[in-house]
Amino acid sequence: MSAQEEMSNRVDLGFVSIHLIKANIVCVDCILEEAVSVDRGIKIIETIRTLVGNGPHAIIVNIASLYTPSKEFFKFILSQRSPEKDKLMARAIVTTNPASRLDAKNFINFFKPLTPTKLCFTIDEAVDWIEPHLNKAD
């Protein structure tokens, strides 16, 4: 992807930056170390739709080294929405922060999302895990 294409496929919402890593793999980079509300979660989902349309896709939530209190955000992003309706094939959460990892792991284990969801240390690891899930959609 060229630098020009990368810029046209990047949306900065102030609290997160959203961009395509590969066709149909969207990365949501957390920018601020603060809770993401349900309203902001809706903005994230709407922005993702503008990048991928209505086709099958996957999401990487990149918390990185931040501690982002995530109770409401994870309730929304990991909610029991229909994977078939949303066409969300897989979701990875990337974080190296011990508190964020514990928070995400507990939430995944408790809510058991319908969409395959994995906690990863790196974006490369997340992409490697996601690609087979996207290939099932073809």
N, C-alpha and C positions, 0 to 999 in steps of 0.2 A: 504494500500500500504506500503510495507516495505521500509526501508531507502535506500536499494540498488536499488529498483525499482524507487523510487523517484529521485535518482541521475541520473539514466539512462534516465528518462523522463524529465530532466531539461536541458535547453540550455541557456547559458549566452552569449548574443550578445554584452555585454559591456554597452549598453544603456538601454537594457531591459533584463529581465530574463523570460524565457517562460517555463511553466511546465503544466503537466496534474494535475488537481485537482481530477477529477473522470474520468471514461471512457468517452471520447468525450467532456469533458469540459476543455478547455485550459485557463490558466491564464497568461496574459502578464503583469508582474510587471515592472513598470517604475522604473529605477534606478537613472537616472540623471534628474535634473531639467533643461531641455533644450528642444528645439523644436525637434520633430521627423520628419525628411524629408520624402518625398515620397520614395526615394531610401531605407531608413531604413524601411519604411512601407512594401515595397516589401520583404525585408529580413524577417520581422515578418511573413508575409503570407506564405512564403516558409518554414519557420521553423515550423509553425503550421501544414502545410501539412505533414511534416515528422513525426509529433507526432500522427496525427489522420488519415493519409491516405486520401482516397477519400470518407470517410463516413460522414454521418450527424454529425455535431458538433456545439458547441457554444463557444463563446469567452468572457472572462472577461478581460477588460482592467483595471488594478489596478493602478491608479495614486496615490492612498493613500493620504498622506498629502502634496505631492509635488505640486508646480505650474509648470505645463509643458505647455508652449505655444503650442497650438494644431491646429492652423488653417490648415496647410498643412497635418498634421497627420490625423485629423478628415476628411478632404476632401477625403483622401485615404481610411481610415478604415471604414468610413460611406458612401462611395461612392455608387452610384446606380448600383453596380454589381449585377448580377443575383443570388438570393439566391438559386435557383434550381441548377444552374451550380456549384456554390461554395459549396453547401450543408451546408451553414451556417444557422442554425435554429434560433439562437438568439444571442444577444450581450448585455452585461451589462458593464457599465462604473462605476467603484467604485472610489469615491474620497470624502475626507472630507475637502479639501481645498476650501474655498468659491470662490476664483477666478476660479479655475478649474471647480467647479460645475456650475458656471454661464456660463463659456465658453462652456462646454459640453451641457448644457441645451439649450442654444441659438442655437448651431450648430444642435442638434437633431431636434429642432422645425423648424429651417429654411430649412434644407435639407430633412427632413422627410424620413429617410432611409427605403428601402423596407424590410430589415430584422428587425424583432422586436428588438427594442433597448430601454434599460431602464437605468436610472441613479440611482445608489444605494449608500448607506453609507458603507456597509460591504460586504465582499466576501460571507458570509453565506446568506445574503439577496439576493445577485446576484444568487447564486446556487439555492436557493429556487424558485426564479422567472424563472430561465432557465429550470429546470428539466421538467416542463409540456410541454415546447416547444420541448424538445428532445423526449419526449414520443410520441408526434404527428408523429415523423419520423418513429417510429417502425411499 
